[in-house]
């Protein structure tokens, strides 16, 4: 990994913007449409962006048309005006895919991206042929309480101590990957538009109801050291057709920590 948060996009990766109601959605795209392979759509966690998938895109761009979308309010996408909910965020991303001319697709989502991906699969069953949920946010009360306790506005201090506090928090979460990943995520957190709203949207979503409405085959995976690892088995149990994998030794940032492993699972599942 390059020793910078500004990692080069790499061969064949292009940046695009598409218009949706009230703004624009930014995305990274690589590869091309291939026979018998649908476009692969990647949805990121809060408060990251599509750049968190660059390592994974490197692995997959010769085998898939890969589309990594920035959720509204994150990365380079415009924020949502009005109430922020998972259906609103998911609806904007579906509208972006419409603008790209993408009808049917395969869908991968991580953490918040998994919540949005699940909603899209449940709400648009004719479009999502297969689904992969990485670190799905099926939250027990202890995890919900922890997230609720972290929903606070950062107070900016003249001596920059708030940045040290935020760095320690991000480095702890990204302890399984190089420090550059934590730096990237810290910068993305501070450039996101009210990231607490996305966390709140996930907390307010009835994830169990969404899962029970999904009919496509679904792969459920997550690291054994993920902060919401407890949600893997309940997610698997609430799905009509699913496979479950707990990845030994892995943490939150699977696409950075083990991009080759994630790519292998994608190759095997989306076919």
C-alpha positions, -999 to +999 in steps of 0.1 A: +000+000+000+013+035-009+025+055+021-003+081+017-040+084+021-040+096-015-034+062-030-033+062-069-064+049-084-045+023-104-048+009-139-082+012-156-100+028-126-120+059-135-139+084-114-174+094-124-203+115-112-240+108-119-269+131-111-296+119-087-324+139-072-309+168-053-272+163-061-246+140-075-232+105-065-195+099-070-182+065-079-151+045-090-155+021-119-132-004-135-134-034-158-161-040-184-193-060-189-185-096-196-207-125-209-225-143-181-213-118-155-234-090-140-218-057-128-205-060-093-216-031-071-196-023-039-211-003-010-188+010+018-190+014+056-195+047+075-175+070+074-154+056+046-158+059+008-152+040-024-114+045-020-115+019+007-121-007-021-091+002-043-072-029-032-102-051-039-108-033-073-072-041-082-079-078-076-112-079-096-111-054-124-100-079-151-129-103-142-158-080-134-172-046-142-168-031-107-187-001-095-179+013-061-203+040-050-199+068-025-229+069-002-245+103-002-227+126+023-195+106+021-164+106-001-172+129-030-210+124-031-234+152-022-253+148+010-290+140+012-314+169+018-339+161+046-342+130+067-314+104+063-326+068+064-313+036+049-342+036+023-333+072+013-296+064+010-304+031-008-328+048-031-302+074-041-277+047-050-303+028-070-310+060-089-273+063-096-272+028-110-302+038-132-282+067-145-254+043-154-278+021-173-272-008-148-303-030-145-294-063-129-263-065-107-245-084-080-242-065-047-215-064-019-219-042+011-198-038+043-212-026+077-234+004+068-230-007+032-243-041+042-275-025+057-280-005+025-273-035+003-298-056+022-324-030+018-318-027-019-319-065-023-352-067-004-368-037-022-356-045-057-356-083-059-358-082-097-324-064-099-302-080-073-293-115-085-269-124-056-258-106-025-228-106-001-231-090+033-198-083+050-200-074+087-238-070+086-252-047+113-275-071+131-270-053+164-275-067+198-283-043+227-247-041+239-235-031+205-264-006+200-255+010+234-219+013+224-228+030+191-253+052+207-227+063+232-203+073+204-229+094+185-216+128+196-204+160+179-167+165+180-157+196+199-128+213+181-101+224+205-075+250+197-046+227+207-058+200+183-064+175+211-096+164+194-075+151+165-053+131+188-084+116+205-100+108+171-067+093+158-065+069+188-101+058+181-095+052+145-062+035+150-078+012+176-105+002+151-079-002+123-053-020+145-052-050+121-041-029+091-013-004+083-015+030+100-021+045+065-056+030+065-064+046+099-052+079+085-074+076+054-104+067+075-098+096+099-096+121+070-128+106+054-146+109+088-138+146+090-147+153+054-180+134+056-212+154+060-227+146+095-216+109+096-237+105+128-268+106+106-258+074+088-251+056+121-285+067+133-301+055+101-287+020+107-298+020+143-333+030+132-336+002+106-354-030+114-327-051+100-344-084+108-375-074+088-353-064+059-334-097+059-366-117+059-377-100+027-345-110+008-350-139-016-317-140-035-288-162-024-267-144+002-232-149+015-227-136+050-191-130+062-171-111+087-139-110+107-138-128+140-124-095+155-150-073+139-166-049+164-201-062+153-191-098+148-220-109+170-244-100+141-231-127+118-252-157+130-284-138+135-281-124+100-276-159+086-306-173+105-329-146+092-321-152+056-341-176+034-309-188+015-275-180+029-240-192+036-220-181+066-182-176+071-164-162+100-129-152+089-102-161+115-079-133+126-097-106+105-110-073+118-132-045+105-112-036+073-114-068+054-109-052+020-076-036+032-064-065+055-072-095+032-082-082-002-071-114-019-093-135+004-123-112-001-117-113-039-116-151-039-149-153-020-164-128-045-152-149-075-167-180-060-200-165-050-208-142-079-209-164-109 
